[in-house]
Each structure stands twice: as C-alpha cells, then as structure tokens.
Amino acid sequence: MHTPESPCRGFCTTALGDDVCRSCGRTFEEVCDWIRYSEAEKEACWKRLQEEGWIDTERKPLKGRVAQ
C-alpha cells in the first residue's frame, strides 16, 4: 500500500482533547511522536489504521465526524 508521509488529514481532534483523533484514528501519543517514529513504527501504525477502517483514499474522516 502506498502511504502519504503521515495519516494526518489536517483537522486533528487530539488538539481539542480527544485521546484518539476522530479524523485519522491515531492516538494522542502517535500524533505527537510521529516525527520520531522509525519506519517500522510508522508501518505498524498504518497497518492498525487500515485494519480498523481509518484509511480512505479520498482522505475524508471515516469514523468520527468533525463539526463543520
């Protein structure tokens, strides 16, 4: 699977206090530590996001809907 540099979709809800972003599915810790992750750690996160249904080729929020 080809993946972008980051799962971020540009409207992170962890900044609003969520433990898991309703846009990309990453935990607060994954969002904060992403730039320090090794390729293996990033790959494991991408795999989990895919398994949990967070991956969308159009990069729209899937599980949680962010207020518009």
Secondary structure, DSSP 8 states (H G I E B T S, - for coil): ----S----S--SGGGT-SB-TTT--BHHHHHHGGG--HHHHHHHHHHHHHTT---TT----SS----
